[in-house]
């Protein structure tokens, strides 16, 4: 009886480990897809902006309101 319980516990832990690895691989896949590619993105107003620097800017500014500066960083100029 005890051997069966131990085997089932080991099986469950092994399955959990496999699921955690699959989740990590999925997270890495999604992150790679969302990472900036350096491509220019067309905006509704016809201007193009690069998404390459957004993550670099945002990672150092956790407590800063970036909405004030977003036009400058996206379009290279402040829009009034």
MMTF fields as JSON, N, C-alpha, C and O atoms, coordinates in Angstrom:
{
  "mmtfVersion": "1.0.0",
  "mmtfProducer": "UNKNOWN",
  "numBonds": 319,
  "numAtoms": 320,
  "numGroups": 80,
  "numChains": 1,
  "numModels": 1,
  "chainsPerModel": [1],
  "groupsPerChain": [80],
  "chainIdList": ["A"],
  "bondAtomList": [4, 2, 8, 6, 12, 10, 16, 14, 20, 18, 24, 22, 28, 26, 32, 30, 36, 34, 40, 38, 44, 42, 48, 46, 52, 50, 56, 54, 60, 58, 64, 62, 68, 66, 72, 70, 76, 74, 80, 78, 84, 82, 88, 86, 92, 90, 96, 94, 100, 98, 104, 102, 108, 106, 112, 110, 116, 114, 120, 118, 124, 122, 128, 126, 132, 130, 136, 134, 140, 138, 144, 142, 148, 146, 152, 150, 156, 154, 160, 158, 164, 162, 168, 166, 172, 170, 176, 174, 180, 178, 184, 182, 188, 186, 192, 190, 196, 194, 200, 198, 204, 202, 208, 206, 212, 210, 216, 214, 220, 218, 224, 222, 228, 226, 232, 230, 236, 234, 240, 238, 244, 242, 248, 246, 252, 250, 256, 254, 260, 258, 264, 262, 268, 266, 272, 270, 276, 274, 280, 278, 284, 282, 288, 286, 292, 290, 296, 294, 300, 298, 304, 302, 308, 306, 312, 310, 316, 314],
  "bondOrderList": [1, 1, 1, 1, 1, 1, 1, 1, 1, 1, 1, 1, 1, 1, 1, 1, 1, 1, 1, 1, 1, 1, 1, 1, 1, 1, 1, 1, 1, 1, 1, 1, 1, 1, 1, 1, 1, 1, 1, 1, 1, 1, 1, 1, 1, 1, 1, 1, 1, 1, 1, 1, 1, 1, 1, 1, 1, 1, 1, 1, 1, 1, 1, 1, 1, 1, 1, 1, 1, 1, 1, 1, 1, 1, 1, 1, 1, 1, 1],
  "groupList": [{"groupName": "UNK", "atomNameList": ["N", "CA", "C", "O"], "elementList": ["N", "C", "C", "O"], "formalChargeList": [0, 0, 0, 0], "bondAtomList": [1, 0, 2, 1, 3, 2], "bondOrderList": [1, 1, 2], "singleLetterCode": "X", "chemCompType": "L-PEPTIDE LINKING"}],
  "groupTypeList": [0, 0, 0, 0, 0, 0, 0, 0, 0, 0, 0, 0, 0, 0, 0, 0, 0, 0, 0, 0, 0, 0, 0, 0, 0, 0, 0, 0, 0, 0, 0, 0, 0, 0, 0, 0, 0, 0, 0, 0, 0, 0, 0, 0, 0, 0, 0, 0, 0, 0, 0, 0, 0, 0, 0, 0, 0, 0, 0, 0, 0, 0, 0, 0, 0, 0, 0, 0, 0, 0, 0, 0, 0, 0, 0, 0, 0, 0, 0, 0],
  "groupIdList": [1, 2, 3, 4, 5, 6, 7, 8, 9, 10, 11, 12, 13, 14, 15, 16, 17, 18, 19, 20, 21, 22, 23, 24, 25, 26, 27, 28, 29, 30, 31, 32, 33, 34, 35, 36, 37, 38, 39, 40, 41, 42, 43, 44, 45, 46, 47, 48, 49, 50, 51, 52, 53, 54, 55, 56, 57, 58, 59, 60, 61, 62, 63, 64, 65, 66, 67, 68, 69, 70, 71, 72, 73, 74, 75, 76, 77, 78, 79, 80],
  "secStructList": [7, 2, 2, 2, 2, 2, 2, 2, 2, 2, 2, 2, 2, 2, 2, 2, 2, 2, 2, 2, 2, 2, 2, 2, 2, 2, 2, 2, 2, 2, 2, 2, 2, 2, 1, 7, 7, 1, 7, 3, 3, 3, 7, 6, 6, 1, 7, 3, 3, 3, 7, 6, 6, 2, 2, 2, 2, 2, 2, 6, 7, 6, 6, 1, 7, 4, 4, 4, 6, 2, 2, 2, 2, 2, 2, 1, 1, 7, 7, 7],
  "xCoordList": [0.83, 0.0, 0.87, 0.646, 1.854, 2.716, 3.512, 3.715, 3.952, 4.699, 3.85, 4.373, 2.573, 1.665, 1.494, 1.503, 1.34, 1.182, 2.438, 2.358, 3.589, 4.848, 5.003, 5.436, 4.662, 4.762, 3.839, 4.238, 2.636, 1.696, 2.183, 2.033, 2.754, 3.279, 4.426, 4.494, 5.317, 6.442, 5.926, 6.429, 4.933, 4.347, 3.733, 3.912, 3.011, 2.376, 3.439, 3.313, 4.478, 5.551, 6.266, 6.644, 6.449, 7.078, 6.199, 6.701, 4.898, 3.975, 3.967, 3.901, 4.035, 4.081, 5.357, 5.326, 6.468, 7.741, 7.663, 8.142, 7.066, 6.915, 6.028, 6.334, 4.926, 4.026, 4.726, 4.56, 5.511, 6.245, 7.231, 7.391, 7.888, 8.826, 8.091, 8.568, 6.925, 6.142, 5.651, 5.642, 5.245, 4.792, 5.946, 5.761, 7.125, 8.29, 8.632, 8.944, 8.573, 8.839, 7.809, 8.151, 6.553, 5.503, 5.73, 5.554, 6.12, 6.409, 7.562, 7.495, 8.605, 9.74, 9.327, 9.768, 8.49, 8.013, 7.221, 7.427, 6.314, 5.493, 6.369, 6.178, 7.326, 8.212, 9.01, 9.181, 9.495, 10.247, 9.368, 9.832, 8.1, 7.185, 6.859, 6.649, 6.813, 6.465, 7.672, 7.51, 8.862, 10.068, 10.181, 9.793, 10.705, 10.833, 11.706, 12.753, 11.266, 12.01, 12.741, 13.484, 12.546, 13.174, 12.369, 12.76, 11.244, 10.405, 9.66, 9.397, 9.334, 8.548, 7.069, 6.64, 6.312, 4.883, 4.126, 4.391, 3.197, 2.409, 1.33, 0.637, 1.195, 0.179, -1.01, -0.877, -2.174, -3.347, -3.129, -3.752, -2.255, -2.022, -1.006, -0.634, -0.553, 0.362, 1.826, 2.673, 2.151, 3.544, 3.962, 3.13, 5.251, 5.77, 6.611, 7.307, 6.542, 7.346, 8.043, 7.56, 9.168, 9.923, 9.603, 9.527, 9.418, 9.122, 10.379, 10.29, 11.528, 12.766, 13.136, 13.67, 12.88, 13.34, 12.338, 12.674, 11.137, 10.096, 10.42, 10.269, 10.857, 11.154, 12.329, 12.299, 13.373, 14.531, 14.142, 14.659, 13.251, 12.809, 11.969, 12.166, 11.044, 10.086, 10.706, 10.251, 11.724, 12.254, 12.944, 13.033, 13.433, 14.101, 13.161, 13.585, 11.92, 10.987, 9.737, 8.625, 9.898, 8.744, 7.759, 6.548, 8.258, 7.387, 7.126, 6.572, 7.502, 7.358, 6.188, 5.971, 5.44, 4.342, 4.923, 5.322, 4.967, 5.569, 4.602, 5.008, 3.334, 2.357, 2.684, 2.299, 3.387, 3.761, 4.788, 4.81, 5.629, 6.741, 6.527, 7.41, 5.397, 5.261, 5.343, 5.887, 4.83, 4.893, 6.339, 6.724, 7.127, 8.526, 9.273, 10.038, 9.047, 9.774, 9.238, 10.009, 7.947, 7.378, 7.591, 7.949, 7.373, 7.383, 8.621, 8.824, 9.458, 10.652, 10.371, 11.273, 9.139, 8.77, 7.552, 6.778, 7.4, 6.234, 5.074, 5.208, 3.947, 2.745, 1.882, 1.615, 1.445, 0.611, -0.844, -1.696],
  "yCoordList": [-1.2, 0.0, 1.258, 2.185, 1.267, 2.442, 2.666, 3.809, 1.609, 1.708, 2.361, 3.152, 2.055, 2.618, 4.116, 4.89, 4.523, 5.945, 6.706, 7.785, 6.15, 6.796, 6.912, 7.95, 5.878, 5.908, 6.977, 7.715, 7.067, 8.071, 9.482, 10.39, 9.669, 10.979, 11.383, 12.527, 10.453, 10.73, 11.038, 11.945, 10.295, 10.555, 11.948, 12.662, 12.329, 13.65, 14.744, 15.724, 14.581, 15.58, 15.661, 16.747, 14.529, 14.519, 15.253, 16.02, 15.015, 15.7, 17.204, 17.995, 17.596, 19.026, 19.651, 20.756, 18.95, 19.456, 19.642, 20.646, 18.687, 18.792, 19.982, 20.725, 20.167, 21.3, 22.626, 23.558, 22.727, 23.963, 24.275, 25.434, 23.253, 23.456, 23.921, 24.809, 23.322, 23.734, 25.171, 25.924, 25.552, 26.928, 27.903, 28.959, 27.565, 28.434, 28.583, 29.681, 27.482, 27.558, 28.43, 29.19, 28.327, 29.154, 30.631, 31.483, 30.936, 32.323, 32.879, 34.015, 32.092, 32.542, 32.759, 33.72, 31.881, 32.022, 33.317, 34.064, 33.577, 34.79, 36.024, 37.003, 35.991, 37.136, 37.427, 38.585, 36.373, 36.575, 37.171, 37.988, 36.769, 37.311, 38.776, 39.554, 39.161, 40.527, 41.455, 42.674, 40.902, 41.724, 42.61, 42.2, 43.811, 44.721, 44.117, 43.532, 44.265, 43.713, 44.796, 44.489, 46.053, 47.148, 47.593, 48.524, 46.929, 47.31, 48.602, 48.909, 49.332, 50.549, 50.179, 49.368, 50.772, 50.499, 51.727, 52.837, 51.545, 52.666, 53.054, 52.194, 54.333, 54.868, 55.359, 55.564, 55.552, 56.029, 57.362, 57.619, 58.212, 59.513, 59.434, 60.464, 58.227, 58.049, 58.065, 57.679, 58.507, 58.523, 57.111, 56.264, 56.885, 55.589, 55.773, 56.776, 54.802, 54.868, 53.533, 52.498, 53.557, 52.349, 51.919, 52.747, 50.626, 50.11, 49.629, 49.086, 49.818, 49.257, 49.797, 49.044, 51.056, 51.633, 51.651, 52.082, 51.207, 51.329, 50.507, 51.005, 49.273, 48.432, 49.001, 49.012, 49.48, 50.052, 51.279, 51.48, 52.088, 53.283, 52.891, 53.423, 51.975, 51.633, 50.852, 50.985, 50.043, 49.201, 50.018, 49.562, 51.21, 52.048, 53.052, 53.789, 53.1, 54.128, 53.503, 53.812, 52.649, 51.955, 52.904, 52.703, 53.926, 54.827, 56.139, 57.065, 56.243, 57.476, 57.369, 56.322, 58.444, 58.486, 58.799, 59.932, 57.794, 57.961, 58.541, 58.853, 58.692, 59.191, 60.615, 61.03, 61.361, 62.729, 62.734, 63.654, 61.715, 61.686, 60.744, 60.639, 60.061, 59.012, 59.523, 58.825, 60.706, 61.223, 61.468, 61.179, 62.004, 62.283, 60.991, 60.932, 59.952, 58.708, 57.907, 57.226, 57.974, 57.213, 57.888, 57.233, 59.195, 59.898, 60.756, 61.282, 60.911, 61.73, 63.209, 64.034, 63.551, 64.956, 64.995, 64.039, 66.083, 66.247, 66.781, 67.771, 66.12, 66.576, 67.366, 66.903, 68.534, 69.361, 69.248, 69.875],
  "zCoordList": [0.0, 0.0, 0.0, -0.778, 0.879, 0.982, -0.31, -0.717, -0.94, -2.19, -3.278, -4.063, -3.344, -4.338, -4.118, -5.075, -2.879, -2.568, -2.958, -3.546, -2.636, -2.979, -4.496, -4.996, -5.214, -6.667, -7.244, -8.145, -6.748, -7.238, -6.916, -7.734, -5.755, -5.374, -6.294, -6.744, -6.569, -7.459, -8.861, -9.523, -9.31, -10.631, -10.701, -11.688, -9.658, -9.632, -9.646, -10.38, -8.843, -8.813, -10.162, -10.601, -10.811, -12.137, -13.152, -13.974, -13.092, -14.006, -13.756, -14.697, -12.486, -12.147, -12.705, -13.246, -12.575, -13.1, -14.616, -15.144, -15.31, -16.765, -17.123, -18.055, -16.384, -16.649, -16.414, -17.2, -15.339, -15.063, -16.188, -16.571, -16.712, -17.815, -19.069, -19.776, -19.348, -20.514, -20.372, -21.346, -19.166, -18.922, -19.126, -19.729, -18.637, -18.811, -20.291, -20.751, -21.035, -22.475, -23.176, -24.081, -22.765, -23.352, -23.041, -23.912, -21.802, -21.43, -22.267, -22.737, -22.452, -23.266, -24.712, -25.343, -25.243, -26.615, -26.778, -27.736, -25.833, -25.903, -25.759, -26.48, -24.842, -24.653, -25.923, -26.303, -26.574, -27.816, -28.902, -29.696, -28.945, -29.949, -29.663, -30.594, -28.38, -28.009, -27.949, -27.884, -27.969, -27.881, -29.118, -30.212, -28.954, -30.094, -31.187, -30.912, -32.402, -33.532, -34.306, -35.238, -33.941, -34.662, -35.868, -36.573, -36.109, -37.244, -36.922, -35.759, -37.944, -37.771, -37.808, -38.629, -36.925, -36.831, -37.311, -36.848, -38.224, -38.752, -37.753, -37.208, -37.521, -36.624, -37.443, -38.649, -36.811, -37.549, -38.262, -39.292, -37.725, -38.355, -39.494, -40.058, -39.841, -40.959, -40.578, -41.384, -39.36, -38.933, -38.538, -38.213, -38.573, -38.161, -36.913, -36.761, -36.031, -34.818, -34.62, -35.079, -33.943, -33.647, -32.225, -31.318, -32.039, -30.708, -29.991, -28.89, -30.59, -30.061, -28.686, -27.872, -28.395, -27.143, -26.017, -24.914, -26.245, -25.224, -23.989, -22.873, -24.148, -22.992, -22.217, -20.987, -22.908, -22.225, -21.41, -20.311, -21.928, -21.211, -20.002, -18.909, -20.192, -19.143, -17.999, -16.863, -18.251, -17.179, -16.091, -14.952, -16.413, -15.422, -14.767, -13.877, -15.174, -14.707, -14.099, -14.527, -13.131, -12.559, -11.89, -11.983, -11.224, -10.472, -11.201, -10.607, -12.45, -13.207, -14.167, -14.776, -14.302, -15.262, -16.634, -16.903, -17.496, -18.819, -19.836, -20.956, -19.476, -20.444, -20.883, -21.977, -20.043, -20.383, -21.516, -22.334, -21.562, -22.504, -23.685, -24.536, -23.767, -24.77, -26.202, -27.058, -26.495, -27.866, -28.292, -29.425, -27.368, -27.684, -28.003, -28.965, -27.187, -27.389, -28.572, -29.247, -28.834, -29.944, -31.283, -32.262, -31.335, -32.613, -32.823, -33.917, -31.789, -31.915, -31.743, -31.89, -31.436, -31.226, -30.308, -30.239, -29.624, -28.759, -29.579, -30.297, -29.464, -30.171, -29.207, -28.098, -29.604, -28.726, -29.104, -28.475]
}
